[in-house]
Amino acid sequence: MYRSALAFGGFDVLEARDGMTALRLVEEKRPDGIILDLGLPGVDGFTVLQDVAARTTTQRIPIIVVTGSTENLESLNVSCVVRKPISPERLVAEVLKCLPE
């Protein structure tokens, strides 16, 4: 549902269903931004964040965390934190607001 909304919003979307795939895609494709769920299977979103930040080739990619967690995530080095539940339309609006032009 989010993928379709983002594509309809004008974004080219690559989708990873787990953390290892996300890391591979980030390294291969170097996206303009990452929308990251912290609850990924296998390699979790926190590990993806650390890995992306540690690589000089990817550390400047803006990251928007989408999470259902109620924890304080202000210490994360990300562009935005968006809390679930979120409608597809609101997600597109938040992405537009959070990514640099």
N, C-alpha and C positions, 0 to 999 in steps of 0.2 A: 504494500500500500504506500509506504514512504517512497520507495523507488519510483513508482508511477507518478506520484505527486511532484517529486523533484524533477523528473524528466519533463513533465508537463510544465513545470516552472522554468524550463529552459536550461537545465543542467544536464551535462553528460554524466551518466551514472555508471560506476563500476561497483559491483556488489560482492562482498565477501561474507560468507556465512560462519566463518570462524577466524580466530586470531592469526593462525599461520597463513591462511590465504590472504588476509588483510596485509600482513607484513610483506608478503611476496608481491602483491599488487602495488603497494606503496613504493617499493624499491624499483619495480619494473616500469610503472606508468608515471610516477611522480605527479600525483593529482594536485589540482589547485587548492583543494581542501579535503578534509576528512571528517565525516560524521561517524562518530564512534560510540557504540554501546559498550559499557564497561563489563557487561555480563556475557561476553562471548564464550562459546565452548572452546575447550582446549586451552590455547594461550589466551588469557583474559585481556580485557581492555586496558588495565593498568600496565601490563607487560608491553602491550602494543605502544602505549604512550611513551614508556621508558625507551623502547627500542627506536622509535621514530625520533625522539629527542636526542638520542645518543649518536645518530648518524649525521654527519655533516651534510650529506646529500638530501636529507629529508627534514632536518630539524626546523626549518622555516615554514613548513606547510601548516597552515592554520587548522586547528582541530576543534570541532564542536562535539562535546560529549552529550549524548542523549541517554538519560538514566532514570530508572525508577527509584534509585537510592535516595534516602532522606538524609544521608550523611552530609556533613559540611565538606564540600569539594573545592572550596575557594583556593586551597593551596596547590591545586593542579595547575600546571603551566599550559592552559588551553585558552582558546579565543572566547568560548562561551560554554556554559553548562545549561542544558535544557532538560527540564524534568518531565518525565512521563506521568500520566498519560498526556499525549499531545496529538492534536488532529494533524492530518497531513498538510492542510492549508497553513496552520500555525507553524509547522516545522519549516516549510518553505519560507515563510516570513522571517523566522528566526535565523535561518541560514543566510538570507539576504542581508539581514542586519549585522550578523557576526563576521562575515567574510569581508576582507578588504576589497576595494574595487580595483 
